[in-house]
Amino acid sequence: MSTNHTTPPDARFLQAFADAWNAHDIDALMSFMADTCEFHAVGGAELLGRSFIGRQAVREGFELAWKNFPDAAWLDGDHFVSGDRGVSESTFRGTRADGSRIEARMVDVFTFRDGRIAVKNAYRKDRPAVAAV
């Protein structure tokens, strides 16, 4: 699913982006991203977590979320946009291959350029995984 974004980003834009995450639709997700884009993941050794720079790297970074958590879901979203910045708050739920589960509140901070997402910077509460049953 590809989406043509012709209006400035707003809360509905961010909800549609969240819907693409929950649909595990990489093509739809990438349709929201600027030609020159960055994704800073929740974890990693660097100050901003693991960074993915450029469309191909961002695509691969996004796909890692589903690889690491095949049932990943971002729930109870609340979104707002102010100028060229936006925020989405949600509850992340996902199960790792070993059966352990993560459920924690998280925030994505966005920077927009030309009606698309130029930077997605993700933050998640550092809550321990629930052991597999």
C-alpha positions in Angstrom: 0.0 0.0 0.0 1.5 3.3 -1.0 0.1 6.6 0.2 0.2 10.0 -1.5 0.8 12.6 1.2 -0.2 16.0 -0.2 -1.2 17.9 3.0 1.1 19.0 5.8 1.4 16.3 8.5 -1.1 16.4 11.3 -2.4 13.9 14.0 -4.3 11.9 11.3 -1.0 11.6 9.3 0.7 10.1 12.4 -2.2 7.8 13.1 -2.0 6.5 9.5 1.8 6.0 10.0 1.0 4.0 13.2 -1.6 2.0 11.3 1.0 1.1 8.7 3.3 -0.1 11.6 0.5 -2.3 13.0 -0.2 -3.7 9.5 3.5 -4.6 9.2 3.3 -2.8 5.8 6.9 -1.7 5.0 5.9 -0.1 1.6 3.2 2.0 3.3 5.6 3.0 6.1 8.2 4.1 3.6 5.7 6.2 1.7 5.6 8.5 4.8 9.4 9.0 4.9 11.3 11.8 3.2 13.8 11.0 0.4 16.5 11.8 2.9 15.5 10.3 6.2 16.8 8.9 9.5 15.5 6.5 12.1 17.0 6.4 15.6 15.9 3.1 17.3 15.1 2.7 21.0 18.3 0.7 21.7 21.9 0.8 20.7 25.3 1.8 21.8 25.2 5.3 20.5 23.8 8.4 22.2 20.7 8.3 19.9 20.4 4.5 20.0 21.1 2.6 16.8 20.8 5.0 13.9 19.7 4.1 10.4 20.5 6.9 7.8 19.1 6.9 4.3 16.0 5.3 2.8 17.4 1.8 2.4 18.9 1.7 5.9 15.7 3.1 7.5 13.7 0.4 5.6 16.0 -2.3 7.1 15.8 -0.7 10.6 12.0 -0.7 10.4 11.9 -4.3 9.3 14.1 -5.3 12.2 11.3 -4.4 14.6 9.1 -7.1 13.0 12.0 -9.5 12.9 12.7 -9.1 16.6 9.0 -9.0 17.5 6.9 -10.8 14.9 3.7 -9.8 16.7 4.8 -6.2 17.3 1.9 -3.7 18.0 1.8 -0.1 18.8 -1.5 0.5 20.8 -3.4 3.4 22.4 -1.8 6.0 20.2 -2.0 9.7 20.9 -0.5 12.0 18.3 0.1 15.8 17.9 2.0 18.0 15.4 3.3 21.5 15.9 4.9 23.0 12.9 7.7 20.8 11.5 7.7 18.6 14.7 5.4 15.8 15.9 5.0 13.3 18.7 3.3 9.9 18.9 2.8 8.2 22.3 1.8 4.6 22.4 2.1 1.3 24.2 4.5 -1.1 22.5 3.7 -4.8 22.8 5.7 -7.6 21.3 7.0 -11.1 21.8 10.6 -12.1 21.1 11.6 -15.5 19.6 12.4 -16.8 23.1 8.8 -16.1 24.2 9.6 -13.2 26.5 7.3 -10.2 26.1 7.7 -6.5 26.2 4.9 -4.1 27.1 5.9 -0.5 27.7 4.9 3.0 26.9 6.9 4.7 24.2 7.3 8.0 22.3 8.3 8.8 18.8 9.6 12.3 18.1 9.3 13.3 14.5 10.9 16.0 12.3 9.0 16.7 9.1 10.3 18.1 5.8 8.2 18.7 2.7 5.2 16.9 4.1 7.0 13.7 5.1 9.0 12.3 8.0 12.7 13.3 7.8 13.6 12.0 11.3 11.9 9.4 13.5 13.5 9.2 17.0 12.1 6.5 19.2 12.1 6.2 23.0 10.7 3.4 25.1 10.4 2.9 28.9 13.2 0.6 30.1 10.8 -2.0 31.5 12.1 -5.6 32.0 10.7 -8.3 29.7 8.0 -10.6 31.0 9.4 -14.2 31.0 7.9 -16.8 28.7 5.3 -19.0 30.3 
